[in-house]
Amino acid sequence: MYAAQFLSGRVALVTGGAGGIGAAVSEALAASGCQVVAADLPNRLGATDTGGGIEHVALNVCDASDITHCVQGVVQRHGRLDILVNVAGVVSVGSAQNITEQEWDRVIDINLKGTFLCCQAVIPVMKQQKLGRIINIGSVLGKNGGNPRPWLDPTEQDRAGNVAYGVSKAGVHIMTSYLAKELAAFGITVNAVAPGPVASAMTTAFPQTLKDLIPVGRMGKASEIASAILFLASPESGFVTGEILDVNGGLWSD
Ligand SMILES: NC(=O)c1ccc[n+]([C@@H]2O[C@H](COP(=O)([O-])OP(=O)(O)OC[C@H]3O[C@@H](n4cnc5c(N)ncnc54)[C@H](O)[C@@H]3O)[C@@H](O)[C@H]2O)c1
């Protein structure tokens, strides 16, 4: 079992830290004794004042120099960076026929390239420490081809994640596998959590017909995603790497 403050002395960077899941992850890490830097877009700062052990900083994960500056700042202020949780992301809805090239690029840039750039930025720091935990947020939609059933109800497609979103998250999953192998010899684990539908700003339009498909009978809570992340962030999870952990209420298993 874990000691109450089992992450005492550790430092974590959580991107998307002002969002539903990001705030829950930040709170869970801080409650476990970790110093947390919760990073989000400048216009989101102050949206969630989570208090003790959590420092809020501005970060756009689409801007490589912003990421470098953010990571350097964490190390300068706190002396190390042990845990990176890549939570920043956006959803996209609507049909493959109608998605614009700009929307495709926006989703891939934030969800996939942004996640990669954040991973890349922490590698030298974690290698030097010979210790690191990288946890990415994928999605069930990166595995199951999407939840909407347009052959039954065309409106579902307009209220749930689409092909661009699913492709971005499938990319996050395979990136996780690659980095896990590349970094395993340096004491760095790389894993992902693949949530099913979680109640947050991202899912306010999620149709009831799709909620009804979740075997546990409800959407997930952000705190339930945070609990899975806490395990992957823990010192005891050192033999788990390259795992894409489903946390989806039974919606999909592989
Ligand atoms: N809610 C769900 O059902 C669900 C399911 C599977 C996966 N996810 C994933 O979980 C993560 C968090 O989602 P959430 O439900 O908390 O949504 P959310 O919208 O509450 O949080 C997303 C956060 O990411 C931030 N963000 C967006 N673009 C950014 C950028 N360029 N730079 C920095 N930050 C940026 C937003 O400002 C926001 O605070 C996302 O990656 C999402 O794809 C969510």
The ligand as an SDF file (V2000), in Angstrom:
LIG
                    3D

 44 48  0  0  0  0  0  0  0  0999 V2000
  -13.7110   14.2060  -21.0860 N   0  0  0  0  0  0  0  0  0  0  0  0
  -13.6490   13.0370  -21.7150 C   0  0  0  0  0  0  0  0  0  0  0  0
  -14.6420   12.3530  -21.9060 O   0  0  0  0  0  0  0  0  0  0  0  0
  -12.3330   12.5400  -22.2310 C   0  0  0  0  0  0  0  0  0  0  0  0
  -12.2700   11.2280  -22.7080 C   0  0  0  0  0  0  0  0  0  0  0  0
  -11.0750   10.7440  -23.1950 C   0  0  0  0  0  0  0  0  0  0  0  0
   -9.9650   11.5380  -23.2030 C   0  0  0  0  0  0  0  0  0  0  0  0
  -10.0550   12.8320  -22.7430 N   0  0  0  0  0  0  0  0  0  0  0  0
   -8.8530   13.6460  -22.7900 C   0  0  0  0  0  0  0  0  0  0  0  0
   -8.5630   14.1170  -21.5010 O   0  0  0  0  0  0  0  0  0  0  0  0
   -7.8910   15.3550  -21.5960 C   0  0  0  0  0  0  0  0  0  0  0  0
   -8.5800   16.3960  -20.7030 C   0  0  0  0  0  0  0  0  0  0  0  0
   -9.8950   16.5540  -21.1080 O   0  0  0  0  0  0  0  0  0  0  0  0
  -11.0160   17.2410  -20.1730 P   0  0  0  0  0  0  0  0  0  0  0  0
  -12.1860   16.3680  -20.2400 O   0  0  0  0  0  0  0  0  0  0  0  0
  -10.4460   17.5830  -18.8560 O   0  0  0  0  0  0  0  0  0  0  0  0
  -11.3330   18.5360  -21.0370 O   0  0  0  0  0  0  0  0  0  0  0  0
  -11.2020   20.0780  -20.6440 P   0  0  0  0  0  0  0  0  0  0  0  0
  -11.6390   20.8150  -21.8560 O   0  0  0  0  0  0  0  0  0  0  0  0
  -11.8640   20.3450  -19.3470 O   0  0  0  0  0  0  0  0  0  0  0  0
   -9.6220   20.2550  -20.4270 O   0  0  0  0  0  0  0  0  0  0  0  0
   -8.6940   20.3780  -21.4870 C   0  0  0  0  0  0  0  0  0  0  0  0
   -7.6780   21.4250  -21.0780 C   0  0  0  0  0  0  0  0  0  0  0  0
   -6.6550   21.4830  -22.0950 O   0  0  0  0  0  0  0  0  0  0  0  0
   -6.3250   22.8570  -22.2490 C   0  0  0  0  0  0  0  0  0  0  0  0
   -5.7200   23.1180  -23.5560 N   0  0  0  0  0  0  0  0  0  0  0  0
   -6.3080   23.0930  -24.7770 C   0  0  0  0  0  0  0  0  0  0  0  0
   -5.4410   23.4630  -25.7200 N   0  0  0  0  0  0  0  0  0  0  0  0
   -4.2680   23.7320  -25.0930 C   0  0  0  0  0  0  0  0  0  0  0  0
   -3.0010   24.1850  -25.5340 C   0  0  0  0  0  0  0  0  0  0  0  0
   -2.7560   24.4480  -26.8130 N   0  0  0  0  0  0  0  0  0  0  0  0
   -2.0200   24.3650  -24.6070 N   0  0  0  0  0  0  0  0  0  0  0  0
   -2.2620   24.1240  -23.2860 C   0  0  0  0  0  0  0  0  0  0  0  0
   -3.4430   23.6990  -22.8120 N   0  0  0  0  0  0  0  0  0  0  0  0
   -4.4430   23.5160  -23.7150 C   0  0  0  0  0  0  0  0  0  0  0  0
   -7.6610   23.5870  -22.1040 C   0  0  0  0  0  0  0  0  0  0  0  0
   -7.4700   24.9710  -21.8400 O   0  0  0  0  0  0  0  0  0  0  0  0
   -8.3050   22.8230  -20.9750 C   0  0  0  0  0  0  0  0  0  0  0  0
   -8.0370   23.3950  -19.7150 O   0  0  0  0  0  0  0  0  0  0  0  0
   -7.8780   15.7350  -23.0700 C   0  0  0  0  0  0  0  0  0  0  0  0
   -6.6260   15.3440  -23.6340 O   0  0  0  0  0  0  0  0  0  0  0  0
   -8.9750   14.8930  -23.6310 C   0  0  0  0  0  0  0  0  0  0  0  0
   -8.7980   14.6340  -25.0020 O   0  0  0  0  0  0  0  0  0  0  0  0
  -11.2120   13.3430  -22.2510 C   0  0  0  0  0  0  0  0  0  0  0  0
  1  2  1  0
  2  3  2  0
  2  4  1  0
  4  5  1  0
  4 44  2  0
  5  6  2  0
  6  7  1  0
  7  8  2  0
  8  9  1  0
  8 44  1  0
  9 10  1  0
  9 42  1  0
 10 11  1  0
 11 12  1  0
 11 40  1  0
 12 13  1  0
 13 14  1  0
 14 15  2  0
 14 16  1  0
 14 17  1  0
 17 18  1  0
 18 19  2  0
 18 20  1  0
 18 21  1  0
 21 22  1  0
 22 23  1  0
 23 24  1  0
 23 38  1  0
 24 25  1  0
 25 26  1  0
 25 36  1  0
 26 27  1  0
 26 35  1  0
 27 28  2  0
 28 29  1  0
 29 30  1  0
 29 35  2  0
 30 31  1  0
 30 32  2  0
 32 33  1  0
 33 34  2  0
 34 35  1  0
 36 37  1  0
 36 38  1  0
 38 39  1  0
 40 41  1  0
 40 42  1  0
 42 43  1  0
M  CHG  2   8   1  16  -1
M  END
$$$$
